[in-house]
Amino acid sequence: MTHRKRYWAFFFCCLFVLAVAGCGSAKPDAKPAAAPAQPQVKTIKLAHVVNEKDPYHITALKFKELVEAKSQGKIKVEVFPNASLGDERALIEGMQMGTVHAGVITNGPIGNFLPELAVFEMPFLFANEAEAYKVLDGPVGQKMLTKFEAINLKGLAFAERGFRNLTNSKRPVRTPADAAGLKVRVMENPVFIDTFKALGVNAVPMAWTEALTALQQKTIDGQENPVNVAFAFKLQETQKYFSMTKHTYSPATIVMSKKFFDSFDKPSQDILLAAAKESAQHVRKWGAEQMAEQLKAVQAGGMEITTDVDTKAFQEAVKPVYDKYGPRFGTWLKEIEEAKKK
């Protein structure tokens, strides 16, 4: 084959290869199919300061269960018990800044940031749970929850701490005279402090985590909390006497950082609100079912239960608290009294 023939043979061979390649890419440029977008999961870090036997933890777990189910897994909830993210003041401040997402918080400490909330802590305001629920779940309670936004929080629902009772290591308490002189831990809240001062008690405001140590070291004589707290924290190990004073009904609040709540779309916000309300109802029912057994447990552990408390004498003794706070809470107290009658 001559040089020229070899040249043309090579030339046509190249054309054939290019033609075949061209046929393979005749279709418009096609990009690889994109993987379907995965829904973004948001995680709520919800904290409280008590242990896993406490109603706050029961509330938190129910909230987690409901939120994750209602959102079909698009919203996750991580629960942090045992003050692992700080005491209640720290949690409230963290939520205000947005560094803590949510919490189950005792109303007393929130009252230091939202003073009108302390109206619910007034002594002997509610005769029984039914009265408390009627007010908290009705227009008065919902109106109060809207007030949380003024302090950069979002109140979702009122859950339960319960009726508070007095325990101590010194003596049975049936009358205010029996309580006088006792050194008792109270919540860091002016209404609680003034209530116990009116009873002649040496009221010592401190965080709950500190109170547990103080009870063990006997630097304080007693504390006041619902039955469920005495059970959850085995107070029979440090306290001999349990008096069913029922001096205050204490709600708890399922609360969120307003900044974090606002980051959710409306359907998700509705899920959070609904889950909080259902969790509140759940823990109330749970608490009512557990109370008798909890009392038996602390009694079996050595606590003496005093039920014949002179409630009228206690109510008379705390009248100065109403004289002091009546002007501040006047409108709220009137609305509460009207709501109890409906």
C-alpha positions in Angstrom: 0.0 0.0 0.0 1.3 3.4 -1.0 1.9 6.2 1.4 -1.2 8.1 0.0 -3.5 5.0 0.3 -2.4 4.5 3.9 -3.1 8.1 4.7 -6.7 8.0 3.3 -7.3 4.7 5.0 -6.3 6.2 8.3 -8.4 9.3 7.6 -11.6 7.4 6.9 -11.0 5.2 10.0 -10.9 8.3 12.2 -14.1 9.6 10.6 -15.9 6.3 11.4 -14.8 6.4 15.0 -16.0 9.9 15.4 -19.3 9.1 13.8 -19.9 6.2 16.2 -19.0 8.4 19.1 -21.3 11.1 17.9 -24.2 8.7 17.6 -23.7 7.8 21.3 -23.9 11.4 22.4 -26.6 12.5 20.1 -29.0 13.0 23.0 -29.0 16.4 24.8 -26.6 16.5 27.7 -28.3 14.8 30.6 -27.3 15.4 34.2 -27.3 12.6 36.7 -30.6 12.2 38.5 -30.5 14.1 41.8 -31.3 12.1 45.0 -34.6 13.0 46.5 -34.2 15.7 49.2 -34.3 14.3 52.7 -36.6 16.2 55.1 -34.6 18.3 57.6 -35.0 17.0 61.1 -35.1 19.5 63.9 -34.0 18.5 67.4 -35.4 20.1 70.6 -33.2 19.9 73.6 -35.6 19.8 76.6 -34.3 20.0 80.1 -35.5 19.7 83.7 -33.8 19.6 87.1 -35.3 16.4 88.7 -34.7 12.7 88.3 -36.3 10.1 86.2 -39.0 9.1 88.7 -40.3 12.6 88.9 -43.5 13.8 87.1 -41.4 16.4 85.2 -39.6 13.5 83.5 -42.9 11.7 82.9 -44.1 14.9 81.2 -40.9 15.3 79.2 -41.1 11.7 77.9 -44.7 12.0 76.9 -44.0 15.3 75.1 -41.1 13.6 73.3 -43.3 10.6 72.3 -46.2 12.8 71.0 -44.0 15.4 69.2 -42.0 12.7 67.3 -45.2 10.8 66.4 -47.2 13.8 65.3 -44.4 15.2 63.2 -43.6 11.7 61.7 -40.1 12.0 62.9 -39.4 15.4 61.5 -39.0 16.8 65.0 -36.9 15.0 67.5 -36.8 15.7 71.3 -33.8 15.0 73.5 -34.5 15.0 77.2 -31.9 16.2 79.7 -32.9 15.3 83.4 -31.1 15.9 86.7 -30.1 19.5 86.1 -27.6 18.3 83.5 -28.0 21.6 81.7 -28.2 23.7 84.9 -30.6 24.7 87.6 -34.0 26.2 86.8 -32.8 29.8 86.7 -30.0 28.8 84.3 -32.5 27.0 82.1 -34.8 30.0 82.0 -32.0 32.3 81.1 -30.7 29.8 78.5 -34.2 29.7 76.9 -34.3 33.5 76.8 -31.0 33.5 74.9 -31.9 30.5 72.8 -29.1 28.3 74.0 -31.6 26.0 75.7 -34.6 25.0 73.6 -37.3 23.9 76.1 -37.9 22.8 79.7 -40.4 21.6 82.2 -40.0 24.3 84.8 -41.5 25.0 88.2 -43.6 28.2 88.2 -41.9 29.6 91.3 -38.5 30.4 89.5 -40.3 31.7 86.4 -42.2 34.2 88.7 -38.8 36.0 89.3 -38.9 36.8 85.5 -42.6 37.2 85.1 -44.0 38.5 88.4 -47.7 38.1 87.7 -47.2 34.4 87.3 -46.6 34.2 91.1 -50.3 34.8 91.6 -50.8 31.0 91.1 -48.4 30.5 94.1 -50.6 32.4 96.5 -51.3 30.2 99.6 -54.6 28.2 99.7 -55.7 29.8 96.4 -57.1 26.4 95.2 -59.1 24.0 97.3 -58.5 21.0 95.1 -57.0 20.0 91.8 -60.3 20.4 89.9 -60.4 24.1 90.7 -56.7 24.5 89.7 -57.3 22.8 86.3 -60.4 24.8 85.6 -58.4 28.0 86.0 -55.1 26.9 84.4 -56.8 25.3 81.3 -59.3 28.1 80.9 -59.1 31.7 79.7 -57.2 32.8 82.7 -54.4 30.3 82.3 -54.2 30.8 78.5 -54.0 34.6 79.0 -51.1 34.0 81.4 -49.3 31.8 78.9 -49.3 34.6 76.4 -47.5 36.8 78.9 -44.4 34.6 78.6 -43.6 36.2 75.2 -42.8 39.4 77.0 -39.7 37.7 78.5 -38.7 35.9 75.4 -40.3 32.6 76.3 -43.2 30.6 74.8 -45.5 29.1 77.4 -46.9 25.9 75.8 -49.1 24.4 78.6 -49.4 24.1 82.4 -48.4 20.7 83.5 -48.3 19.6 87.2 -46.2 19.8 90.2 -49.1 19.5 92.6 -50.2 20.5 96.1 -47.2 21.3 98.2 -46.8 19.9 101.7 -44.3 20.4 104.5 -41.7 17.8 105.6 -39.1 18.2 108.4 -36.8 16.3 110.6 -37.9 17.8 113.9 -41.5 17.3 114.8 -45.1 16.8 113.4 -46.7 19.9 112.1 -50.5 20.3 112.6 -50.7 24.1 113.3 -48.7 27.2 112.4 -47.3 27.1 115.9 -45.7 23.7 115.2 -44.0 25.1 112.1 -42.7 28.2 113.8 -38.9 28.2 114.2 -38.2 25.4 111.6 -35.5 26.2 109.1 -37.2 25.3 105.8 -36.0 25.4 102.2 -38.4 27.3 99.9 -38.3 28.2 96.2 -36.5 31.4 95.2 -39.8 33.3 94.9 -41.0 36.2 97.0 -44.5 34.8 97.5 -43.1 31.6 99.0 -40.7 33.4 101.2 -43.3 35.7 102.6 -45.8 32.8 103.1 -43.4 30.9 105.3 -42.2 34.0 107.1 -45.9 34.6 108.0 -45.9 31.2 109.6 -42.9 32.0 111.7 -40.7 29.7 109.7 -37.1 30.5 108.9 -37.5 30.5 105.1 -34.3 29.6 103.2 -34.6 30.2 99.5 -32.3 28.0 97.4 -32.2 25.9 94.3 -33.5 22.3 94.6 -30.1 20.7 93.8 -28.6 22.7 96.7 -31.5 21.8 99.0 -30.9 18.1 98.7 -27.4 18.5 99.9 -28.5 20.8 102.7 -31.1 18.2 103.9 -28.4 15.5 104.0 -26.0 17.7 105.9 -28.9 18.9 108.2 -28.1 22.5 107.6 -31.9 22.9 107.1 -34.7 21.2 108.9 -37.1 20.7 106.1 -38.6 21.6 102.7 -42.0 21.8 101.1 -43.1 20.0 98.0 -45.8 17.6 96.7 -45.9 13.9 97.5 -44.3 13.0 94.2 -41.1 14.8 95.1 -40.8 13.2 98.5 -41.1 9.8 96.8 -38.9 10.5 93.8 -36.1 11.8 95.9 -36.5 9.4 98.9 -36.9 12.2 101.4 -37.8 9.6 104.0 -34.0 9.2 104.3 -33.5 12.7 105.6 -37.0 13.7 106.8 -39.0 12.1 109.6 -42.3 14.1 109.4 -44.7 14.7 106.5 -47.5 17.1 107.1 -50.3 17.3 104.5 -50.6 21.0 104.6 -51.5 21.5 101.0 -50.6 25.1 101.5 -50.1 25.9 97.8 -51.0 24.3 94.5 -47.9 24.5 92.2 -48.3 24.1 88.5 -45.3 23.5 86.3 -44.9 24.9 82.8 -43.9 23.3 79.6 -42.0 26.2 78.1 -39.8 26.9 75.1 -37.4 29.5 73.9 -39.5 32.0 71.9 -36.7 32.4 69.5 -36.5 28.6 68.9 -40.3 28.2 68.8 -40.6 30.9 66.2 -38.1 29.0 64.0 -40.8 26.3 63.3 -43.4 26.7 60.6 -47.1 27.0 61.7 -48.0 23.3 61.3 -45.0 22.3 63.5 -45.9 25.0 66.1 -49.4 23.5 66.3 -47.9 20.1 66.9 -45.8 21.4 69.8 -48.7 23.1 71.4 -51.0 20.1 71.0 -48.3 17.7 72.4 -47.7 20.0 75.4 -51.4 20.1 76.3 -51.7 16.3 75.9 -48.6 15.8 78.0 -50.0 18.0 80.8 -53.2 15.9 80.9 -51.2 12.7 80.9 -49.0 13.7 83.9 -52.0 14.9 85.9 -53.7 11.5 85.5 -50.5 9.7 86.1 -49.9 11.7 89.3 -53.4 11.0 90.7 -52.9 7.3 90.1 -49.5 7.2 91.8 -50.1 9.3 94.9 -51.5 6.6 97.2 -48.7 4.2 96.4 -46.1 7.0 96.8 -47.4 7.9 100.3 -47.2 4.3 101.3 -43.7 4.1 100.1 -42.4 7.1 102.1 -44.4 5.9 105.1 -42.8 2.4 104.8 -39.4 4.2 104.7 -40.0 5.7 108.2 -41.9 8.9 107.5 -44.8 9.8 109.8 -47.8 11.2 107.8 -49.9 13.9 109.5 -53.2 14.4 107.9 -55.2 16.2 110.6 -53.7 19.6 109.7 -55.6 22.7 111.0 -56.1 24.3 107.6 -58.2 27.2 108.9 -55.4 28.2 111.3 -52.9 28.2 108.4 -55.2 30.2 106.2 -55.6 32.8 109.0 -51.8 32.9 109.5 -51.1 33.7 105.9 -53.5 36.6 105.5 -50.6 39.1 105.6 -49.5 37.6 102.3 -52.8 38.6 100.7 -52.6 42.0 102.3 -49.2 42.5 100.7 -49.8 41.0 97.3 -53.5 41.7 96.9 -52.8 45.1 95.3 -50.3 43.6 92.9 -52.4 40.6 91.9 -55.8 42.2 92.4 -57.1 41.8 88.8 -55.7 38.3 88.5 -57.1 37.2 91.8 -60.5 38.5 90.8 -60.4 36.6 87.5 -59.3 33.4 89.2 -62.1 33.6 91.8 -64.7 34.2 89.0 -63.2 31.3 86.9 -63.4 28.9 89.9 -67.2 29.5 90.1 -67.9 28.7 86.5 
